[in-house]
Structures are given as C-alpha cells and as structure tokens.
Amino acid sequence: MKLLRHNNDLVCQQIVEIITDYLEGSLPRSQRRRFEAHLEGCEHCSEYLEQMRLTINLTGRLRTDDLTPVMREEFAALYRRMSSQGA
Amino acid sequence: MGLIPATAAARRARRSGAAAEDDRELLARLRAGDEQAFVLLVARHNSAMLRLARTFVPSVTVAEEVVQDTWIGVVRGIDRFAGRSSFKTWLLTILVNRARSTGVREQRSVAIGDGAAAVERSRFNSAGAWMSPPQHWIEESDERLFAEELTGAIKSALDELPSRQREVVTLRDVEGLTSHEVCEVLDISEGNQRVLLHRGRSHLRAALEQAVRV
C-alpha cells in the first residue's frame, strides 16, 4: 500500500509537463490534488509555476502596433474601391 | 486563465468586453456603408491579423496580402456574420482560411506532439526530481526596465517558435482569446490546443530563463 501510494506521487519532471493543464483548469480533480500536494512541498516547482505565470503575463504585454496615417488612407481607398464595385 | 494574477485577468476581461461592444457598433455602421467605421475596425484588428498571418506565410508582403484579402472578404460577406461568435473570432477564422489557402507554409511547422520536453531532461535526476532547479527571478521583473527587457526576449522567442505553437500562443496570450475561440479559429481540438500552448509557453519560459541568466 505504501509503495502504491509512493508511485502515485507526482515528481518534478511530471509537474513541468502537466503545468499547462493545471493552469487551464483541465486536470481531473484527483490529479489536481496531487499536483497541489507536490507544490506544497517543493519550492522549485512552486518557483517554476510562478515563472510560467510571469511568462504568460509578459506575453500579454506584447501590444500590437497602431495603423500609420498612410495605412489608414490606403484602407479607406480600398473601401471606396469595393463600394464603387458594388461589394 | 483563472490562475493568472487577478489584476491582469480582470483588465483583459474588461478590455475584451468593451472591445466586443465597440465592434458591434462599428459593424452596424459598416453595414450602413460607413467608410470611417471600416477604417476604425481595421485600426482595431489589423496588427493582430498581420501577426497571425505571419505564422502561416513566409513573408510580410504575403501576410499583408492575406490580411487585405480578408478585409475584402469581410466587407463582401458582412451579412453572413450572424453574431454567434465574437466579430474577432469570425474575422480571424476567415483570415486563417485565406492564409491556409495560399498553400504556402513555413518550414518550421512541426507535428503537434514534437516530443520536446518542457525542461531538459538533464536537469532532473533519475527519480525525476530537480537537480538544476529554476532560479528565482520574480522580484526583478517588477522593475519596469527589467520587464521591458524580458518583453523583448519574449518577442524574439515567440518569433522563433514553430508556427503551430506560435499561432496558439499568439491567439491565447497576446490576443487574449479563450481556448474555445482559439479552437474555432484554428479548427483544432481542445486537446491539441493545450499541447501546442504547453510547448509554446514552455519554450518562452526557457527563453526568459536564458535572458535572466545573461
């Protein structure tokens, strides 16, 4: 029984592979509990989780560029061409 | 998504809710033939479209053609937009279909399960525990300049990702689409979406780790 229990524990190498499933909320409840139990006792995997969260946040800061005035005019002209063709 | 720090998630939710509302108003004006509404819609979505198109085609010029072609399709097909999904999802779905139909795809495209580990195996011992654990770099990121530097590293790393991973990470983490919307736009399953997202995010984290070390 003890051996079985031991085999059910997640190891760090497994944690880093299911971390997205955890963040996406798609882990089954039992596995989610094992994931969180591992994290409670593992500062390295906790750090890894924080790094993944920071990575996601920093990726979200990549903002998109504004249209230049020239591009605005080009798209306005495109619209006028489409309108005149009866789009 | 719920586990991303609340402030960022809340900000993103507010932003996307307000954006969807603005899109609806602009669409109504576009249906009435308002040129200015068209330009505003383009201004709002064009760079997201270009960014996504670039993951499918090999050059900026071809990506720009795909984007322009998509806008023509939008204006011509505006009456087909039934509002079941958000305008942005509809728009990006058209874009992806057009990009795919160019028949050109980057060589960097790899299979979904490319077999790559999120972290190099050599960093774990035979029992699967960390031997070379991640170093702490959270606090430094609070400093604005440092964060800007990391954003640069993320941008380069994103450009280097295999295209399928880049598509998913771009849509999810840059554009803020839900996993459901990403599946709809790219026509992939939830499972594949998660695998690609996992590989992509893991690569980006590793790139940040490198940047922090330098």
Chai-1 contact restraints between the chains, C-beta under 6 A:
chainA,res_idxA,chainB,res_idxB,connection_type,confidence,min_distance_angstrom,max_distance_angstrom,comment,restraint_id
A,V11,B,G128,contact,1.0,0.0,6.0,A-B,restraint_1
A,C12,B,G128,contact,1.0,0.0,6.0,A-B,restraint_2
A,C12,B,A129,contact,1.0,0.0,6.0,A-B,restraint_3
A,C12,B,W130,contact,1.0,0.0,6.0,A-B,restraint_4
A,Q13,B,F124,contact,1.0,0.0,6.0,A-B,restraint_5
A,Q13,B,G128,contact,1.0,0.0,6.0,A-B,restraint_6
A,V16,B,A118,contact,1.0,0.0,6.0,A-B,restraint_7
A,V16,B,V119,contact,1.0,0.0,6.0,A-B,restraint_8
A,E17,B,A118,contact,1.0,0.0,6.0,A-B,restraint_9
A,T20,B,L197,contact,1.0,0.0,6.0,A-B,restraint_10
A,T20,B,H198,contact,1.0,0.0,6.0,A-B,restraint_11
A,L23,B,L3,contact,1.0,0.0,6.0,A-B,restraint_12
A,E24,B,R194,contact,1.0,0.0,6.0,A-B,restraint_13
A,H44,B,W130,contact,1.0,0.0,6.0,A-B,restraint_14
A,H44,B,P133,contact,1.0,0.0,6.0,A-B,restraint_15
A,E47,B,P134,contact,1.0,0.0,6.0,A-B,restraint_16
A,E47,B,H136,contact,1.0,0.0,6.0,A-B,restraint_17
A,Y48,B,P134,contact,1.0,0.0,6.0,A-B,restraint_18
A,E50,B,I138,contact,1.0,0.0,6.0,A-B,restraint_19
A,Q51,B,P134,contact,1.0,0.0,6.0,A-B,restraint_20
A,Q51,B,R205,contact,1.0,0.0,6.0,A-B,restraint_21
A,M52,B,R205,contact,1.0,0.0,6.0,A-B,restraint_22
A,L54,B,S141,contact,1.0,0.0,6.0,A-B,restraint_23
A,T55,B,R201,contact,1.0,0.0,6.0,A-B,restraint_24
A,T55,B,L204,contact,1.0,0.0,6.0,A-B,restraint_25
A,T55,B,R205,contact,1.0,0.0,6.0,A-B,restraint_26
A,T55,B,L208,contact,1.0,0.0,6.0,A-B,restraint_27
A,I56,B,I4,contact,1.0,0.0,6.0,A-B,restraint_28
A,I56,B,D173,contact,1.0,0.0,6.0,A-B,restraint_29
A,N57,B,A8,contact,1.0,0.0,6.0,A-B,restraint_30
A,L58,B,L150,contact,1.0,0.0,6.0,A-B,restraint_31
A,L58,B,T151,contact,1.0,0.0,6.0,A-B,restraint_32
A,L58,B,I154,contact,1.0,0.0,6.0,A-B,restraint_33
A,T59,B,I154,contact,1.0,0.0,6.0,A-B,restraint_34
A,T59,B,D173,contact,1.0,0.0,6.0,A-B,restraint_35
A,G60,B,D173,contact,1.0,0.0,6.0,A-B,restraint_36
A,R61,B,T151,contact,1.0,0.0,6.0,A-B,restraint_37
A,L62,B,K155,contact,1.0,0.0,6.0,A-B,restraint_38
A,L62,B,V174,contact,1.0,0.0,6.0,A-B,restraint_39
A,T64,B,S47,contact,1.0,0.0,6.0,A-B,restraint_40
A,T64,B,A48,contact,1.0,0.0,6.0,A-B,restraint_41
A,D65,B,S47,contact,1.0,0.0,6.0,A-B,restraint_42
A,L67,B,A43,contact,1.0,0.0,6.0,A-B,restraint_43
A,R72,B,V39,contact,1.0,0.0,6.0,A-B,restraint_44
A,F75,B,V39,contact,1.0,0.0,6.0,A-B,restraint_45
A,F75,B,V42,contact,1.0,0.0,6.0,A-B,restraint_46
A,A76,B,E35,contact,1.0,0.0,6.0,A-B,restraint_47
A,A76,B,V39,contact,1.0,0.0,6.0,A-B,restraint_48
A,Y79,B,E35,contact,1.0,0.0,6.0,A-B,restraint_49
A,Y79,B,F38,contact,1.0,0.0,6.0,A-B,restraint_50
A,M82,B,V75,contact,1.0,0.0,6.0,A-B,restraint_51
A,A87,B,V75,contact,1.0,0.0,6.0,A-B,restraint_52
A,A87,B,R76,contact,1.0,0.0,6.0,A-B,restraint_53
